[in-house]
Amino acid sequence: MTAKTPEEQLIRARELYKSDNTAAVGVYRELVKTLPVGHFWAAANIDLAMHEFGVGEFESALRLTQAVLDAGMRVENEGQAIAGILRSQALEMLDRDIDEVALSRWIEDAITAKTPRHAASGTSILARRALNRDEQERARALLERAVELWNEAESMTGGPEQLRRLALLDIAQGKPEEARRHLELALDWLKRFPDGGMAPRFAEKKIRELLHTVPSSP
């Protein structure tokens, strides 16, 4: 039997993940050990890191993404960018420091590579960190950019969540009309996904609860 190429092995792992993610994870763990360092090896590391992140294994996600970053020029900018953004997400979940300069660079590389979902995730991290430091105008600019990127990525809930955060910022700055506008935009966004399951419905509940608390205009 002819040995499968790295690309074929990665495709097999991805197809298997759709029906049996437990078995697929075993395949991925073998791929990250045996594939030659390069595009498909990096993709296998990133896929596995995304799985580990999704099940709360943040330390494992950190190790996998760091391996991609350590590969340097043997992995193209897109792979480095996705790994760096995912690593930043794991660091945020572990409440550890994040290199915001590097994250900003990875976001720009993700935009160049036309992977808006990853760019949106990274931009949302920067926005949250700006909010935590009470850098309100920087946070507003980042939230607005994140909304644009989540829209480009056709996300169900990413954009509405950033619009909700914009509304909270509006309320803090005494701009109730802007808060209502952002919340109405978020609700309109969610209407695009009537069959989206629980996630958009939960998001809608949070947004409507906040909408009821918006003070009247002076």
C-alpha positions in Angstrom: 0.0 0.0 0.0 1.3 3.5 -0.9 2.1 5.6 2.1 -0.3 8.5 2.6 1.0 12.0 2.1 0.9 14.4 5.1 -2.0 16.1 3.5 -4.0 12.9 3.1 -3.3 12.0 6.7 -4.5 15.4 7.9 -7.7 15.1 5.8 -8.3 11.6 7.3 -8.0 12.9 10.8 -10.4 15.8 10.1 -13.0 13.5 8.5 -12.7 11.1 11.4 -13.2 13.9 13.9 -16.6 14.6 12.6 -17.8 11.1 13.5 -15.5 9.9 16.3 -13.5 12.7 17.9 -12.0 10.4 20.5 -10.4 8.2 17.8 -9.4 11.3 15.8 -7.6 12.8 18.8 -5.5 9.6 18.9 -4.7 10.1 15.2 -3.8 13.7 15.7 -1.5 12.9 18.6 0.4 10.5 16.3 0.5 13.1 13.5 2.1 15.8 15.6 4.9 13.3 16.5 5.5 11.8 13.1 4.7 14.4 10.4 7.6 16.5 9.1 7.6 20.0 10.5 5.8 22.2 8.0 2.4 23.2 6.9 0.5 20.0 7.6 2.3 19.3 10.8 1.4 22.8 12.0 -2.3 22.3 11.0 -2.4 19.1 12.9 -1.0 20.8 16.0 -3.5 23.6 15.7 -6.5 21.3 15.1 -5.5 19.3 18.2 -4.9 22.5 20.2 -8.4 23.7 19.3 -9.8 20.4 20.6 -7.8 20.6 23.8 -9.0 24.2 24.3 -12.6 23.2 23.7 -12.4 20.5 26.4 -10.6 22.8 28.9 -7.1 21.3 28.5 -5.5 24.8 28.3 -2.0 23.7 29.2 -2.0 21.1 26.4 -3.2 23.8 24.0 -0.3 26.0 25.1 2.2 23.3 24.5 0.9 22.5 21.0 0.7 26.1 19.9 4.1 26.9 21.3 5.5 24.1 19.2 4.2 25.8 16.1 5.6 29.1 17.1 9.0 27.6 17.9 9.1 26.1 14.4 9.8 29.6 13.1 10.1 30.1 9.4 9.4 26.4 8.8 5.7 27.3 9.3 4.1 30.0 7.1 2.7 33.3 8.7 -0.9 32.0 8.6 0.0 29.0 10.8 2.1 31.1 13.1 -0.8 33.6 13.4 -3.5 31.1 14.2 -1.2 29.3 16.7 -0.4 32.6 18.4 -4.0 33.7 18.7 -5.1 30.4 20.0 -2.2 30.4 22.5 -3.4 33.9 23.6 -6.9 32.5 24.2 -5.5 29.7 26.3 -3.4 32.2 28.3 -6.4 34.3 28.9 -8.4 31.4 30.2 -5.5 30.6 32.6 -5.4 34.3 33.7 -1.8 34.6 32.5 0.0 37.5 30.9 -0.3 38.0 27.1 2.1 39.7 24.8 -0.2 42.2 23.2 2.4 43.4 20.7 2.8 39.9 19.3 -1.0 39.3 19.4 -1.6 42.4 17.4 0.9 41.2 14.8 -0.8 37.8 14.6 -4.1 39.4 14.2 -2.8 41.4 11.2 -1.3 38.3 9.7 -4.6 36.4 10.2 -6.4 39.3 8.4 -3.9 39.1 5.5 -4.4 35.3 5.4 -8.2 35.8 5.2 -9.0 34.0 8.4 -11.3 36.5 10.0 -12.6 34.2 12.7 -9.1 34.0 14.3 -8.5 37.7 13.8 -11.8 38.4 15.5 -10.9 36.2 18.4 -7.6 37.9 18.9 -9.2 41.4 18.6 -11.8 40.5 21.2 -9.0 39.5 23.6 -7.4 42.9 23.1 -10.7 44.6 23.7 -11.4 42.7 26.9 -7.9 43.6 28.2 -8.4 47.3 27.3 -11.7 47.2 29.2 -10.1 45.7 32.2 -7.6 48.6 32.2 -10.4 51.1 31.8 -8.9 52.2 28.5 -12.4 53.1 27.2 -11.6 54.7 23.8 -9.1 52.0 22.9 -11.6 49.4 24.0 -14.4 51.0 21.9 -12.2 51.0 18.7 -11.2 47.3 19.3 -14.8 46.2 20.0 -16.0 47.9 16.8 -13.2 46.2 14.8 -14.1 42.9 16.4 -17.7 43.3 15.3 -16.6 43.9 11.8 -14.4 40.8 11.8 -17.0 38.6 13.4 -19.5 39.7 10.7 -16.9 38.8 8.0 -16.5 35.4 9.7 -20.3 34.9 9.7 -20.3 34.1 13.4 -23.6 33.5 15.2 -22.7 34.9 18.6 -19.2 36.6 18.3 -20.6 39.9 17.0 -23.6 40.1 19.3 -21.3 39.6 22.3 -19.0 42.5 21.3 -22.1 44.6 20.6 -23.3 43.8 24.1 -19.9 44.9 25.5 -20.2 48.1 23.5 -23.6 48.7 25.0 -22.1 48.3 28.5 -19.4 50.8 27.6 -22.1 53.2 26.3 -24.0 52.9 29.6 -20.9 53.6 31.6 -20.3 56.7 29.4 -23.8 58.0 29.8 -24.9 57.2 26.2 -28.2 55.2 26.6 -29.3 55.8 23.0 -26.1 54.3 21.7 -26.5 51.4 24.1 -30.0 50.7 22.8 -28.7 51.0 19.2 -26.0 48.5 19.8 -28.3 46.0 21.5 -30.9 46.3 18.8 -28.1 45.6 16.2 -27.1 42.5 18.3 -30.7 41.2 18.3 -31.0 41.8 14.5 -27.8 39.9 14.1 -29.1 36.9 16.0 -32.3 36.8 13.9 -30.1 35.6 11.0 -29.6 32.3 12.8 -33.1 31.0 13.7 -31.9 27.4 13.7 -28.6 28.1 15.5 -29.5 26.1 18.6 -28.9 27.1 22.2 -25.9 29.5 21.8 -27.8 32.3 20.0 -30.8 31.9 22.2 -28.7 32.3 25.3 -27.0 35.3 23.8 -30.4 36.8 23.0 -31.5 36.3 26.6 -28.4 38.2 27.9 -28.9 41.0 25.4 -32.7 41.4 26.2 -31.9 41.4 30.0 -29.4 44.2 29.5 -31.8 46.1 27.1 -34.4 46.3 29.9 -31.8 48.0 32.2 -30.8 50.7 29.9 -31.7 54.0 31.5 -34.0 56.5 29.7 -32.4 59.4 27.9 -32.0 62.6 30.0 
